[in-house]
Amino acid sequence: MSRIPTRLESGIPYPLGATFDGLGVNFAVFSAHAEKIELCLFDEHGRQELARLELPEWTDEIWHGYLPDARPGLLYGFRAHGRYAPEEGHRFNPNKLLLDPYTRKTFGRVRWTDALHGYRVNSPKADLSFDRRDSAAAMPKSVVVTDAFDWGDDRRPNVPWSETIIYEAHVKGLTKLMESVPSAERGTYRALSHPDVIAHLQRIGITAIELMPIHGFVQDRFLQQKGLTNYWGYNTLAFFAPEGRYLGRGDADDLRLAVRRFHAAGIEVILDVVYNHTAEGSELGQTMSFRGLDNATYYRLQKDNPRYCVNDTGTGNTFNLDQPRVLQMVTDSLRHWAESYRIDGFRFDLGATLGRTGDGAFDPGASFFDVLRQDPVLGRVKLISEPWDIGPGGYQLGNHPPGFAEWNDKFRDDTRRFWRGDPGVRPDFAARIAGSGDLFDRRARRPWASVNYVASHDGQPLADIVQYEQRHNEANGEDNRDGHSDNLSCNWGAEGPTDDAAIDAVRERVRRSMLITVLTSLGTPMLLAGDEFGRTQHGNNNAYAQDNEISWLDWKLARSEAGESLIHFVRRLILIRKHYPLVRSNAFLYGEEIAPGIKNIDWFDERGQCLSPEDWQNPEGKALTMRRASLTGDGGFEAITLLMNGSQATIDFDLPEPHRYRRLLVDSSDTNIGERDLTEQTIAVADRTAILIYSNGPIDE
């Protein structure tokens, strides 16, 4: 742009955001209640404001204007004029520079200052006061970009849900300590596509990598004051822009290249996305984008006093997806990632919030769900919900509509309880490993709707579940008060690492038994990155602020003898899951008899006898045999049998009849991981051990 313009042409109201057409840039931004919106242009360093140009047109509540001769790379922001009336929900303040909600790139970072607030901090009138300081120097700037990228022969893997195995990872933490990655690239988007990363995932058999938030997010002021950072990234401000901290010396195309290389390896890419709230916080928070453009539309406000935000998310504010333009922004953002970056799926943080309607209640028929399910782009990608929030009726596990999978925390908790040896867990545990049909079998949903896991980013990694009974979050600076107080974990005799070989042996069995449970249960298995080789957070169960070795994967563990052994074990389990359809059945099973004496799923005690109702109610029953069976084309049957001993002593298990050929596939007490044919009828199953067996035979045996 050779000269600074004095006015804008009218432009068009669609698409929203800044769009380069080869001759100039069209700007369009939504506000239903603003009286005027100005486009602010900045120099290449983002320091000097060069011009303020009023958007000349307002069409269907979209303010728009066209800037001839403007080019990609232009830095800009908005200022919105209107009523400052917090009691009515309006918080317009033209002294505050606002990030474009549709910006696809940001320049600079938030510099914390009280000038970011629309009101005078520490004023006796609190947020009813008005702050006249210019916030531009403290705000990141929006950047005009184009999305051209050569995708070549890229093809989405389109892995069926029933064959999906998810690996949850953090962009930075995954590669920050990976020595084979060039030091300048570690922890970046470019590092994701390093051959060693992809080779590791292929080696163990992962079909989808789920990345923790990569939308442009803001560092919390209170964390920075304590010398900490928001490592997890659940504090979004820019829903269309990749987080700049992971760019390194590269650009957004590094992320596209990583996606392309994952696809070439047959691996899908899923993004963990945060549309339930923004980084602006409560009514006492900052004015950085949405609040300044139209607070009364973007956020759910208390009906009896719209001065205050509804806080169903625990972050201070809640996005109002009941408003069409807010819902449009969310779906436009999702479509942008699905098309411009070819993302294969999304995991929605606090997904219950997205299904809340005008009265605040959760509704599986909410507009958000309906729009995604019918969308020609979004209806074809994988959709996963974290089915809860802290609002009224916030726990909605199993209540989402068809097309969505859900994180199943009941699977996590019941699995931990069973292998810890808790009494009375056997019936619930059986329901979990059978696909949680009690929760999901409705409206033609399938077992894949249950995302099964025992460890995720939120809590302890698998190694710590068997090493620590107490949280050890001192590094978070909250006097060890944050994080869950009950991890459903067990240290088996010593808190943390120990030289006691007997304790370590129990820990190893429990860890492997939990892995067997995750990877042989009906549903979609999910592994936390590093659990396949023993990653630890040293007892920290809330490492959201730990951008350091507490959170980063230590790849030296993967090369240790114990790490290699566990990797081989996980790889073996995934190979079994892929090879035997009975392990990953795509239908719920309820004990239908498929042949005389053979049901599609059946439950036995250690004597090989069917469990009676009284047995199921026995709180001390900690032995369980599950058999899934199907008919073969030659007039016979085949079965997968899982023997589980959750007690503290070795138990002799009698194998249920009928069978002819039997082969032990995996044993959590056997670190050799070898298969062997079985000739014995009775098998000694060590304490805290799971054994998986394949068998077949003629029906008339």
Protein Blocks (a to p, Z undefined) as FASTA:
>chain_A
ZZdcfbdcebjabdehjddehjaccdddddfkbcbdcdddddfkomacfbdcddfbdeeh
iacdddehiaehiacdddddddddfknopacdfkbccddfkbcbdedjddddfklpmbde
hiaklmmbccfbdfklmpccdddddfbdcekjaccfkiafklgccddddfklmmmmmmkl
cfklgopaklmmgmklmmmmmmnopabdcdddfbdcdddfklmmnopacfkopacfblkb
ccfklnmmmcfklmmmmmmmmmmnopacdddddfkbcfklpmklccfklmmmommlmpcc
dfklmkbccdfkonopacdfkbmklmmmmmmmmmmmmmmnopabdcdehkllmmpcfkop
acfkbfklmmmmmpmklmmmccdddfbdfbehkacghiacehiacddfklmmmmmmmmno
pahklmmmmmmmnoommmmngghiafklpccdfbdfbdcdfklmmmbfbdcfklnonoop
gcjfbloiaehhpgcjdfbfklmmmmmmmmmmmmmmmmmcgcjddddehjlnopaeehpa
blklmccfklpccfklmmmmklmmmmmmmmmmmmmmmmmmmlmocbdcehiafbghiafb
dcddfkopacdfklmmmmklcbdcdddddddfkopacdddddddfbfbdcddddddddfb
dcdfbdfklmnlpacddfbfbdcddehiacdddddddfkZZ
